[in-house]
Amino acid sequence: MPSSLSSAADLPVASILSAVGAQVFERGWLSSNNLLIQGDGPTALIDSGYCTHAPQTLALVQQALGGQPLDVLINTHLHSDHCGGNAALQAHYPALRTHIPPGQADLVARWDTVGLTYQPTGQQCPRFGFDALLQPGSHIRLGSLDWQVHAAAGHDPHAVVLFEPRHRVLVSADALWQHGFGVVFPELEGQAAFDEVARTLDVIEQLDPQLVIPGHGPLFQDVADALQRARARLHYFVQHPAKHHRHGLKVLLKYKLLEWQTAPLADVLAWGLTTPYLRAAMPAQGQDTEQGRAWLLELLQELVNSQVARLEGDWVCNV
């Protein structure tokens, strides 16, 4: 492990962000965090949030730029909470060049909502286009500095992270949060990917960042501690894959509640019965039956027990 990971960070967060010309819009969990970078070169936004928050994303960018153009839009990966604002930004900034990881370029070109997972997860994403690919091993000019592109499979097999080596700033997306990492979606589809999570954590350790800008949650500098927590969480999931699978299903349900905030219980159950990721996890005899609804109610009750959802009569409320 690089020795600097176990020592205090070199500079405070505000100084590091200023040095790279960056401004972070911390968005919560329905929308990913957005990173706006300005300088002598292209003005860039990294990740664009969920589609229902697109007007707010656009307003934040416009206010920060004060009438100046946005030149580049980058997606670390193509989950709906990271690219749902793409279409709105592209419509407002016609000269905007959008860069995406290469693995799903063909799916975007023909707009395959199944392959892109929007339909299987029961989520939305307005159609967008792209102009260039973020090839791992390459670098891209953002603001006044060059940022490295690194592959970051695990949470998403096609994801990348971006690293600015002079000031050691990492845009980690969902590969590393302060207290964990994103659901390993290939595992929900029966594809082994825990080893890829481990390799990505090793890549981050070798990069030795002094500041991490995650896809969700606050910025952090205690990188060694974050990596230790992530590895412990990964070890638990490797030992108990069914726990990870159940966790992933609850995340999908909670995410929909974040979008709706409040919804009739009947609508929530109907959505669950028609969402492929959830249907695939139900007992075979449970699909489209009272058993299926009972299974969904158990999942919902677990969210209620964790105090991240609330049942009020025939309504479900986000907490």
Beta strands, then each sheet from edge to edge (+ up, - down):
strand 1: 22-25
strand 2: 34-37
strand 3: 44-46
strand 4: 72-74
strand 5: 97-100
strand 6: 132-133
strand 7: 139-142
strand 8: 145-151
strand 9: 160-164
strand 10: 169-173
strand 11: 211-214
strand 12: 262-264
strand 13: 309-312
strand 14: 315-318
sheet 1: 1+ 2- 3+ 4+ 5+ 6+
sheet 2: 7+ 8- 9+ 10- 11-
sheet 3: 12+ 14- 13+
end
